[in-house]
Amino acid sequence: MATTRKTILITGASSGLGEGMARLFAAKGRDLALCARRVERLEALKAELLQRHPGIRISVKALDVNDHEQVFAVFHAFAQELGGLDRIIVNAGLGKGQPLGTGYFLKANKLTAETNFVAAVAQVEAAMEIFRAQKRGHLVAVSSMSAMRGLPGNVTTYAATKAGLTALAEGLRAEMIKRRLPIVVTTLHPGFIETELSSSSKKTPFMVDTDTGCRAMVAAIEREPAQACVPAWPWRLIGFVMRHAPLGFIARSF
């Protein structure tokens, strides 16, 4: 049985999956460290959750994950304020992207690469400084099903950043196994989950609502597996197909 992680830090917690996970962990009685750029939304979320669950502690801080010095400062401030961190969920990310070579390097692809991978490296570094000092912890990297394969068009850069994050987490997991350190590393691969970012787009096959998706993510996180596709059905099967199908099939399907 996985260890109960009492104090949980979530980045990108002001909306979408981060906000959804915060609500669910609060309902489980966990203490929360919530950060995002829109601190006013975090304050509103904190007030709501404390009213519903008065026995928990919640700390909120403004954080732009592309400000790497701020990432380290905020993570360590949370750890000091809450007496340590049991679980850190690297969730903040960006869904922008345009086909390569079409003039959107600065406006879309560079920003996506920096936010989803370089900033994720900063978050993982900061998390691991805390966990190594504590000699314990659970790191969760929120990747994507798109990490399974190189994908065409608007998602080429996005998929590449998520593949990089998946490889980063796997390499770190290998190090923890090699050194026999009591730090667990989990990689989540969410499928299509409806959020504010996707609400204006047309409905995608197999898309689930935010609550359903977040419940699947939290359930997987609590089990602390090495990797998990969420929701498990149909994404575990789709993941197998994505990894093994001919590239021509992948190109026609996305």
HELIX and SHEET records of a PDB file:
HELIX    1   1 GLY A   16  ALA A   27  1                                  12    
HELIX    2   2 VAL A   39  ARG A   52  1                                  14    
HELIX    3   3 HIS A   68  LEU A   82  1                                  15    
HELIX    4   4 PHE A  105  ASN A  109  3                                   5    
HELIX    5   5 LYS A  110  ALA A  113  1                                   4    
HELIX    6   6 GLU A  114  VAL A  118  3                                   5    
HELIX    7   7 ALA A  119  GLN A  134  1                                  16    
HELIX    8   8 MET A  145  MET A  148  5                                   4    
HELIX    9   9 GLY A  153  VAL A  155  5                                   3    
HELIX   10  10 THR A  156  ARG A  179  1                                  24    
HELIX   11  11 THR A  210  ARG A  223  1                                  14    
HELIX   12  12 ALA A  232  HIS A  244  1                                  13    
HELIX   13  13 LEU A  247  SER A  253  1                                   7    
SHEET    1   A 7 ILE A  58  ALA A  62  0                                        
SHEET    2   A 7 ASP A  31  ALA A  36  1                                        
SHEET    3   A 7 THR A   7  THR A  11  1                                        
SHEET    4   A 7 ARG A  87  VAL A  90  1                                        
SHEET    5   A 7 GLY A 137  VAL A 142  1                                        
SHEET    6   A 7 ILE A 183  PRO A 190  1                                        
SHEET    7   A 7 GLN A 227  VAL A 230  1                                        
END                                                                             
